[in-house]
Amino acid sequence: MPDFRVFFAGAADALLFNARSPGEARAKAQGLGRPIRKIKLDRETVDPCHRAPRLTRRELNGKPSC
């Protein structure tokens, strides 16, 4: 399961929550009673085989790379 970095309003740091989805991470973070500013996926904890492949701008625009 990946980790989600939860940023709280008025705080400079973030906490990591291990969850299946951002909604599950939000539910865990709301238990602390602090207002949540944003939630981001911590990419370092995602299994590389589950990541979307990185595409170049050319590939994104549909132009061949040759």
PDB file of N, CA, C and O in Angstrom:
ATOM      1  N   MET A   1       0.842  -1.177   0.000  1.00  0.00           N
ATOM      2  CA  MET A   1       0.000   0.000   0.000  1.00  0.00           C
ATOM      3  C   MET A   1       0.890   1.244   0.000  1.00  0.00           C
ATOM      4  O   MET A   1       1.899   1.294   0.704  1.00  0.00           O
ATOM      5  N   PRO A   2       0.518   2.227  -0.778  1.00  0.00           N
ATOM      6  CA  PRO A   2       1.328   3.453  -0.825  1.00  0.00           C
ATOM      7  C   PRO A   2       1.087   4.346   0.382  1.00  0.00           C
ATOM      8  O   PRO A   2       0.123   4.170   1.128  1.00  0.00           O
ATOM      9  N   ASP A   3       1.973   5.293   0.552  1.00  0.00           N
ATOM     10  CA  ASP A   3       1.812   6.300   1.600  1.00  0.00           C
ATOM     11  C   ASP A   3       1.304   7.585   0.965  1.00  0.00           C
ATOM     12  O   ASP A   3       1.631   7.905  -0.178  1.00  0.00           O
ATOM     13  N   PHE A   4       0.504   8.309   1.722  1.00  0.00           N
ATOM     14  CA  PHE A   4       0.026   9.614   1.298  1.00  0.00           C
ATOM     15  C   PHE A   4       0.545  10.644   2.276  1.00  0.00           C
ATOM     16  O   PHE A   4       0.473  10.460   3.491  1.00  0.00           O
ATOM     17  N   ARG A   5       1.070  11.731   1.735  1.00  0.00           N
ATOM     18  CA  ARG A   5       1.589  12.836   2.536  1.00  0.00           C
ATOM     19  C   ARG A   5       0.437  13.811   2.760  1.00  0.00           C
ATOM     20  O   ARG A   5      -0.107  14.361   1.803  1.00  0.00           O
ATOM     21  N   VAL A   6       0.067  14.026   4.018  1.00  0.00           N
ATOM     22  CA  VAL A   6      -1.059  14.902   4.353  1.00  0.00           C
ATOM     23  C   VAL A   6      -0.505  16.196   4.931  1.00  0.00           C
ATOM     24  O   VAL A   6       0.208  16.193   5.935  1.00  0.00           O
ATOM     25  N   PHE A   7      -0.848  17.301   4.276  1.00  0.00           N
ATOM     26  CA  PHE A   7      -0.433  18.627   4.720  1.00  0.00           C
ATOM     27  C   PHE A   7      -1.590  19.258   5.479  1.00  0.00           C
ATOM     28  O   PHE A   7      -2.725  19.267   5.000  1.00  0.00           O
ATOM     29  N   PHE A   8      -1.303  19.779   6.650  1.00  0.00           N
ATOM     30  CA  PHE A   8      -2.333  20.403   7.476  1.00  0.00           C
ATOM     31  C   PHE A   8      -2.268  21.917   7.349  1.00  0.00           C
ATOM     32  O   PHE A   8      -1.198  22.481   7.123  1.00  0.00           O
ATOM     33  N   ALA A   9      -3.409  22.570   7.495  1.00  0.00           N
ATOM     34  CA  ALA A   9      -3.484  24.034   7.411  1.00  0.00           C
ATOM     35  C   ALA A   9      -2.662  24.644   8.540  1.00  0.00           C
ATOM     36  O   ALA A   9      -2.770  24.231   9.695  1.00  0.00           O
ATOM     37  N   GLY A  10      -1.839  25.629   8.193  1.00  0.00           N
ATOM     38  CA  GLY A  10      -1.041  26.333   9.187  1.00  0.00           C
ATOM     39  C   GLY A  10       0.209  25.607   9.647  1.00  0.00           C
ATOM     40  O   GLY A  10       0.903  26.087  10.542  1.00  0.00           O
ATOM     41  N   ALA A  11       0.515  24.448   9.049  1.00  0.00           N
ATOM     42  CA  ALA A  11       1.705  23.690   9.442  1.00  0.00           C
ATOM     43  C   ALA A  11       2.655  23.583   8.252  1.00  0.00           C
ATOM     44  O   ALA A  11       2.220  23.406   7.114  1.00  0.00           O
ATOM     45  N   ALA A  12       3.940  23.692   8.522  1.00  0.00           N
ATOM     46  CA  ALA A  12       4.937  23.615   7.454  1.00  0.00           C
ATOM     47  C   ALA A  12       5.284  22.168   7.095  1.00  0.00           C
ATOM     48  O   ALA A  12       5.724  21.900   5.977  1.00  0.00           O
ATOM     49  N   ASP A  13       5.094  21.250   8.016  1.00  0.00           N
ATOM     50  CA  ASP A  13       5.453  19.862   7.757  1.00  0.00           C
ATOM     51  C   ASP A  13       4.215  19.039   7.397  1.00  0.00           C
ATOM     52  O   ASP A  13       3.087  19.528   7.456  1.00  0.00           O
ATOM     53  N   ALA A  14       4.448  17.795   7.027  1.00  0.00           N
ATOM     54  CA  ALA A  14       3.366  16.888   6.642  1.00  0.00           C
ATOM     55  C   ALA A  14       3.566  15.552   7.341  1.00  0.00           C
ATOM     56  O   ALA A  14       4.673  15.220   7.764  1.00  0.00           O
ATOM     57  N   LEU A  15       2.494  14.797   7.455  1.00  0.00           N
ATOM     58  CA  LEU A  15       2.552  13.461   8.043  1.00  0.00           C
ATOM     59  C   LEU A  15       2.260  12.425   6.966  1.00  0.00           C
ATOM     60  O   LEU A  15       1.490  12.682   6.041  1.00  0.00           O
ATOM     61  N   LEU A  16       2.872  11.262   7.089  1.00  0.00           N
ATOM     62  CA  LEU A  16       2.626  10.167   6.153  1.00  0.00           C
ATOM     63  C   LEU A  16       1.582   9.220   6.731  1.00  0.00           C
ATOM     64  O   LEU A  16       1.642   8.841   7.901  1.00  0.00           O
ATOM     65  N   PHE A  17       0.617   8.844   5.880  1.00  0.00           N
ATOM     66  CA  PHE A  17      -0.396   7.882   6.269  1.00  0.00           C
ATOM     67  C   PHE A  17      -0.394   6.767   5.238  1.00  0.00           C
ATOM     68  O   PHE A  17      -0.455   7.036   4.038  1.00  0.00           O
ATOM     69  N   ASN A  18      -0.326   5.525   5.685  1.00  0.00           N
ATOM     70  CA  ASN A  18      -0.361   4.373   4.804  1.00  0.00           C
ATOM     71  C   ASN A  18      -1.820   4.041   4.543  1.00  0.00           C
ATOM     72  O   ASN A  18      -2.556   3.687   5.464  1.00  0.00           O
ATOM     73  N   ALA A  19      -2.245   4.156   3.267  1.00  0.00           N
ATOM     74  CA  ALA A  19      -3.647   3.938   2.926  1.00  0.00           C
ATOM     75  C   ALA A  19      -3.767   3.480   1.477  1.00  0.00           C
ATOM     76  O   ALA A  19      -2.838   3.650   0.687  1.00  0.00           O
ATOM     77  N   ARG A  20      -4.911   2.901   1.132  1.00  0.00           N
ATOM     78  CA  ARG A  20      -5.155   2.430  -0.232  1.00  0.00           C
ATOM     79  C   ARG A  20      -5.546   3.566  -1.177  1.00  0.00           C
ATOM     80  O   ARG A  20      -5.318   3.478  -2.384  1.00  0.00           O
ATOM     81  N   SER A  21      -6.137   4.635  -0.630  1.00  0.00           N
ATOM     82  CA  SER A  21      -6.615   5.728  -1.476  1.00  0.00           C
ATOM     83  C   SER A  21      -6.474   7.051  -0.718  1.00  0.00           C
ATOM     84  O   SER A  21      -6.289   7.049   0.499  1.00  0.00           O
ATOM     85  N   PRO A  22      -6.562   8.178  -1.431  1.00  0.00           N
ATOM     86  CA  PRO A  22      -6.510   9.471  -0.743  1.00  0.00           C
ATOM     87  C   PRO A  22      -7.669   9.649   0.240  1.00  0.00           C
ATOM     88  O   PRO A  22      -7.515  10.291   1.279  1.00  0.00           O
ATOM     89  N   GLY A  23      -8.831   9.077  -0.094  1.00  0.00           N
ATOM     90  CA  GLY A  23      -9.990   9.170   0.811  1.00  0.00           C
ATOM     91  C   GLY A  23      -9.739   8.455   2.128  1.00  0.00           C
ATOM     92  O   GLY A  23     -10.127   8.941   3.191  1.00  0.00           O
ATOM     93  N   GLU A  24      -9.096   7.308   2.055  1.00  0.00           N
ATOM     94  CA  GLU A  24      -8.770   6.557   3.270  1.00  0.00           C
ATOM     95  C   GLU A  24      -7.727   7.316   4.092  1.00  0.00           C
ATOM     96  O   GLU A  24      -7.804   7.342   5.320  1.00  0.00           O
ATOM     97  N   ALA A  25      -6.760   7.929   3.423  1.00  0.00           N
ATOM     98  CA  ALA A  25      -5.749   8.733   4.117  1.00  0.00           C
ATOM     99  C   ALA A  25      -6.405   9.935   4.786  1.00  0.00           C
ATOM    100  O   ALA A  25      -6.044  10.296   5.907  1.00  0.00           O
ATOM    101  N   ARG A  26      -7.378  10.564   4.098  1.00  0.00           N
ATOM    102  CA  ARG A  26      -8.102  11.700   4.667  1.00  0.00           C
ATOM    103  C   ARG A  26      -8.855  11.282   5.934  1.00  0.00           C
ATOM    104  O   ARG A  26      -8.850  12.000   6.934  1.00  0.00           O
ATOM    105  N   ALA A  27      -9.498  10.122   5.881  1.00  0.00           N
ATOM    106  CA  ALA A  27     -10.248   9.640   7.037  1.00  0.00           C
ATOM    107  C   ALA A  27      -9.323   9.406   8.232  1.00  0.00           C
ATOM    108  O   ALA A  27      -9.672   9.731   9.367  1.00  0.00           O
ATOM    109  N   LYS A  28      -8.149   8.843   7.972  1.00  0.00           N
ATOM    110  CA  LYS A  28      -7.189   8.622   9.055  1.00  0.00           C
ATOM    111  C   LYS A  28      -6.686   9.949   9.613  1.00  0.00           C
ATOM    112  O   LYS A  28      -6.542  10.101  10.826  1.00  0.00           O
ATOM    113  N   ALA A  29      -6.417  10.916   8.723  1.00  0.00           N
ATOM    114  CA  ALA A  29      -5.878  12.212   9.149  1.00  0.00           C
ATOM    115  C   ALA A  29      -6.917  13.038   9.899  1.00  0.00           C
ATOM    116  O   ALA A  29      -6.563  13.807  10.793  1.00  0.00           O
ATOM    117  N   GLN A  30      -8.187  12.892   9.551  1.00  0.00           N
ATOM    118  CA  GLN A  30      -9.228  13.650  10.232  1.00  0.00           C
ATOM    119  C   GLN A  30      -9.359  13.235  11.689  1.00  0.00           C
ATOM    120  O   GLN A  30      -9.896  13.985  12.504  1.00  0.00           O
ATOM    121  N   GLY A  31      -8.878  12.056  12.019  1.00  0.00           N
ATOM    122  CA  GLY A  31      -8.886  11.598  13.397  1.00  0.00           C
ATOM    123  C   GLY A  31      -8.002  12.442  14.306  1.00  0.00           C
ATOM    124  O   GLY A  31      -8.153  12.405  15.527  1.00  0.00           O
ATOM    125  N   LEU A  32      -7.078  13.203  13.717  1.00  0.00           N
ATOM    126  CA  LEU A  32      -6.200  14.071  14.506  1.00  0.00           C
ATOM    127  C   LEU A  32      -6.877  15.387  14.876  1.00  0.00           C
ATOM    128  O   LEU A  32      -6.412  16.101  15.764  1.00  0.00           O
ATOM    129  N   GLY A  33      -7.986  15.708  14.187  1.00  0.00           N
ATOM    130  CA  GLY A  33      -8.733  16.915  14.517  1.00  0.00           C
ATOM    131  C   GLY A  33      -8.132  18.212  14.003  1.00  0.00           C
ATOM    132  O   GLY A  33      -8.485  19.289  14.484  1.00  0.00           O
ATOM    133  N   ARG A  34      -7.222  18.126  13.028  1.00  0.00           N
ATOM    134  CA  ARG A  34      -6.622  19.327  12.446  1.00  0.00           C
ATOM    135  C   ARG A  34      -7.157  19.508  11.032  1.00  0.00           C
ATOM    136  O   ARG A  34      -7.394  18.516  10.344  1.00  0.00           O
ATOM    137  N   PRO A  35      -7.356  20.755  10.573  1.00  0.00           N
ATOM    138  CA  PRO A  35      -7.845  20.968   9.198  1.00  0.00           C
ATOM    139  C   PRO A  35      -6.790  20.575   8.162  1.00  0.00           C
ATOM    140  O   PRO A  35      -5.614  20.913   8.297  1.00  0.00           O
ATOM    141  N   ILE A  36      -7.227  19.865   7.137  1.00  0.00           N
ATOM    142  CA  ILE A  36      -6.336  19.352   6.096  1.00  0.00           C
ATOM    143  C   ILE A  36      -6.263  20.357   4.949  1.00  0.00           C
ATOM    144  O   ILE A  36      -7.285  20.849   4.472  1.00  0.00           O
ATOM    145  N   ARG A  37      -5.039  20.651   4.517  1.00  0.00           N
ATOM    146  CA  ARG A  37      -4.835  21.568   3.389  1.00  0.00           C
ATOM    147  C   ARG A  37      -4.791  20.797   2.072  1.00  0.00           C
ATOM    148  O   ARG A  37      -5.495  21.161   1.131  1.00  0.00           O
ATOM    149  N   LYS A  38      -3.976  19.735   1.983  1.00  0.00           N
ATOM    150  CA  LYS A  38      -3.919  18.916   0.774  1.00  0.00           C
ATOM    151  C   LYS A  38      -3.324  17.552   1.088  1.00  0.00           C
ATOM    152  O   LYS A  38      -2.686  17.343   2.120  1.00  0.00           O
ATOM    153  N   ILE A  39      -3.559  16.625   0.151  1.00  0.00           N
ATOM    154  CA  ILE A  39      -3.054  15.256   0.264  1.00  0.00           C
ATOM    155  C   ILE A  39      -2.348  14.917  -1.037  1.00  0.00           C
ATOM    156  O   ILE A  39      -2.899  15.109  -2.121  1.00  0.00           O
ATOM    157  N   LYS A  40      -1.117  14.410  -0.922  1.00  0.00           N
ATOM    158  CA  LYS A  40      -0.348  14.041  -2.109  1.00  0.00           C
ATOM    159  C   LYS A  40       0.196  12.624  -1.948  1.00  0.00           C
ATOM    160  O   LYS A  40       0.536  12.197  -0.844  1.00  0.00           O
ATOM    161  N   LEU A  41       0.271  11.916  -3.046  1.00  0.00           N
ATOM    162  CA  LEU A  41       0.850  10.577  -3.058  1.00  0.00           C
ATOM    163  C   LEU A  41       2.356  10.687  -2.876  1.00  0.00           C
ATOM    164  O   LEU A  41       3.005  11.492  -3.544  1.00  0.00           O
ATOM    165  N   ASP A  42       2.912   9.892  -1.986  1.00  0.00           N
ATOM    166  CA  ASP A  42       4.360   9.847  -1.806  1.00  0.00           C
ATOM    167  C   ASP A  42       4.902   8.854  -2.826  1.00  0.00           C
ATOM    168  O   ASP A  42       4.819   7.643  -2.619  1.00  0.00           O
ATOM    169  N   ARG A  43       5.461   9.362  -3.931  1.00  0.00           N
ATOM    170  CA  ARG A  43       5.873   8.523  -5.059  1.00  0.00           C
ATOM    171  C   ARG A  43       6.921   7.475  -4.694  1.00  0.00           C
ATOM    172  O   ARG A  43       6.980   6.423  -5.332  1.00  0.00           O
ATOM    173  N   GLU A  44       7.729   7.733  -3.705  1.00  0.00           N
ATOM    174  CA  GLU A  44       8.789   6.787  -3.342  1.00  0.00           C
ATOM    175  C   GLU A  44       8.236   5.494  -2.763  1.00  0.00           C
ATOM    176  O   GLU A  44       8.943   4.487  -2.732  1.00  0.00           O
ATOM    177  N   THR A  45       6.993   5.498  -2.306  1.00  0.00           N
ATOM    178  CA  THR A  45       6.422   4.298  -1.694  1.00  0.00           C
ATOM    179  C   THR A  45       5.567   3.489  -2.662  1.00  0.00           C
ATOM    180  O   THR A  45       5.005   2.465  -2.274  1.00  0.00           O
ATOM    181  N   VAL A  46       5.457   3.931  -3.925  1.00  0.00           N
ATOM    182  CA  VAL A  46       4.653   3.227  -4.919  1.00  0.00           C
ATOM    183  C   VAL A  46       5.532   2.221  -5.642  1.00  0.00           C
ATOM    184  O   VAL A  46       6.644   2.544  -6.059  1.00  0.00           O
ATOM    185  N   ASP A  47       5.036   1.015  -5.787  1.00  0.00           N
ATOM    186  CA  ASP A  47       5.760  -0.020  -6.515  1.00  0.00           C
ATOM    187  C   ASP A  47       5.930   0.421  -7.977  1.00  0.00           C
ATOM    188  O   ASP A  47       4.942   0.769  -8.624  1.00  0.00           O
ATOM    189  N   PRO A  48       7.147   0.414  -8.504  1.00  0.00           N
ATOM    190  CA  PRO A  48       7.375   0.911  -9.875  1.00  0.00           C
ATOM    191  C   PRO A  48       6.529   0.227 -10.944  1.00  0.00           C
ATOM    192  O   PRO A  48       6.214   0.850 -11.958  1.00  0.00           O
ATOM    193  N   CYS A  49       6.156  -1.023 -10.750  1.00  0.00           N
ATOM    194  CA  CYS A  49       5.345  -1.708 -11.765  1.00  0.00           C
ATOM    195  C   CYS A  49       3.910  -1.173 -11.789  1.00  0.00           C
ATOM    196  O   CYS A  49       3.169  -1.455 -12.731  1.00  0.00           O
ATOM    197  N   HIS A  50       3.507  -0.409 -10.772  1.00  0.00           N
ATOM    198  CA  HIS A  50       2.161   0.150 -10.730  1.00  0.00           C
ATOM    199  C   HIS A  50       2.123   1.602 -11.186  1.00  0.00           C
ATOM    200  O   HIS A  50       1.046   2.189 -11.285  1.00  0.00           O
ATOM    201  N   ARG A  51       3.278   2.185 -11.464  1.00  0.00           N
ATOM    202  CA  ARG A  51       3.329   3.579 -11.906  1.00  0.00           C
ATOM    203  C   ARG A  51       3.009   3.693 -13.385  1.00  0.00           C
ATOM    204  O   ARG A  51       3.283   2.781 -14.166  1.00  0.00           O
ATOM    205  N   ALA A  52       2.435   4.807 -13.755  1.00  0.00           N
ATOM    206  CA  ALA A  52       2.209   5.084 -15.171  1.00  0.00           C
ATOM    207  C   ALA A  52       3.562   5.401 -15.804  1.00  0.00           C
ATOM    208  O   ALA A  52       4.402   6.046 -15.177  1.00  0.00           O
ATOM    209  N   PRO A  53       3.778   4.957 -17.031  1.00  0.00           N
ATOM    210  CA  PRO A  53       5.058   5.256 -17.672  1.00  0.00           C
ATOM    211  C   PRO A  53       5.180   6.753 -17.941  1.00  0.00           C
ATOM    212  O   PRO A  53       4.192   7.428 -18.229  1.00  0.00           O
ATOM    213  N   ARG A  54       6.394   7.256 -17.843  1.00  0.00           N
ATOM    214  CA  ARG A  54       6.649   8.657 -18.146  1.00  0.00           C
ATOM    215  C   ARG A  54       6.723   8.813 -19.659  1.00  0.00           C
ATOM    216  O   ARG A  54       7.423   8.056 -20.331  1.00  0.00           O
ATOM    217  N   LEU A  55       6.013   9.781 -20.187  1.00  0.00           N
ATOM    218  CA  LEU A  55       6.015  10.030 -21.621  1.00  0.00           C
ATOM    219  C   LEU A  55       6.694  11.363 -21.913  1.00  0.00           C
ATOM    220  O   LEU A  55       6.651  12.291 -21.105  1.00  0.00           O
ATOM    221  N   THR A  56       7.322  11.438 -23.085  1.00  0.00           N
ATOM    222  CA  THR A  56       7.927  12.701 -23.501  1.00  0.00           C
ATOM    223  C   THR A  56       6.820  13.612 -24.027  1.00  0.00           C
ATOM    224  O   THR A  56       5.702  13.157 -24.271  1.00  0.00           O
ATOM    225  N   ARG A  57       7.127  14.884 -24.199  1.00  0.00           N
ATOM    226  CA  ARG A  57       6.131  15.813 -24.746  1.00  0.00           C
ATOM    227  C   ARG A  57       5.678  15.393 -26.130  1.00  0.00           C
ATOM    228  O   ARG A  57       4.501  15.508 -26.471  1.00  0.00           O
ATOM    229  N   ARG A  58       6.620  14.906 -26.925  1.00  0.00           N
ATOM    230  CA  ARG A  58       6.274  14.457 -28.270  1.00  0.00           C
ATOM    231  C   ARG A  58       5.259  13.317 -28.232  1.00  0.00           C
ATOM    232  O   ARG A  58       4.292  13.312 -28.993  1.00  0.00           O
ATOM    233  N   GLU A  59       5.484  12.362 -27.350  1.00  0.00           N
ATOM    234  CA  GLU A  59       4.568  11.231 -27.233  1.00  0.00           C
ATOM    235  C   GLU A  59       3.197  11.692 -26.731  1.00  0.00           C
ATOM    236  O   GLU A  59       2.166  11.180 -27.169  1.00  0.00           O
ATOM    237  N   LEU A  60       3.191  12.657 -25.815  1.00  0.00           N
ATOM    238  CA  LEU A  60       1.922  13.170 -25.314  1.00  0.00           C
ATOM    239  C   LEU A  60       1.144  13.903 -26.399  1.00  0.00           C
ATOM    240  O   LEU A  60      -0.086  13.865 -26.415  1.00  0.00           O
ATOM    241  N   ASN A  61       1.846  14.563 -27.297  1.00  0.00           N
ATOM    242  CA  ASN A  61       1.193  15.319 -28.378  1.00  0.00           C
ATOM    243  C   ASN A  61       0.863  14.448 -29.582  1.00  0.00           C
ATOM    244  O   ASN A  61       0.272  14.930 -30.548  1.00  0.00           O
ATOM    245  N   GLY A  62       1.237  13.170 -29.537  1.00  0.00           N
ATOM    246  CA  GLY A  62       0.895  12.243 -30.610  1.00  0.00           C
ATOM    247  C   GLY A  62       1.848  12.269 -31.786  1.00  0.00           C
ATOM    248  O   GLY A  62       1.534  11.702 -32.833  1.00  0.00           O
ATOM    249  N   LYS A  63       2.983  12.896 -31.655  1.00  0.00           N
ATOM    250  CA  LYS A  63       3.955  12.945 -32.756  1.00  0.00           C
ATOM    251  C   LYS A  63       4.961  11.803 -32.584  1.00  0.00           C
ATOM    252  O   LYS A  63       5.356  11.486 -31.462  1.00  0.00           O
ATOM    253  N   PRO A  64       5.365  11.199 -33.676  1.00  0.00           N
ATOM    254  CA  PRO A  64       6.351  10.112 -33.567  1.00  0.00           C
ATOM    255  C   PRO A  64       7.709  10.648 -33.088  1.00  0.00           C
ATOM    256  O   PRO A  64       8.050  11.805 -33.334  1.00  0.00           O
ATOM    257  N   SER A  65       8.459   9.810 -32.417  1.00  0.00           N
ATOM    258  CA  SER A  65       9.756  10.236 -31.877  1.00  0.00           C
ATOM    259  C   SER A  65      10.863  10.225 -32.912  1.00  0.00           C
ATOM    260  O   SER A  65      11.947  10.740 -32.638  1.00  0.00           O
ATOM    261  N   CYS A  66      10.639   9.656 -34.101  1.00  0.00           N
ATOM    262  CA  CYS A  66      11.667   9.597 -35.138  1.00  0.00           C
ATOM    263  C   CYS A  66      11.611  10.796 -36.057  1.00  0.00           C
ATOM    264  O   CYS A  66      12.412  10.898 -36.987  1.00  0.00           O
TER     265      CYS A  66
END
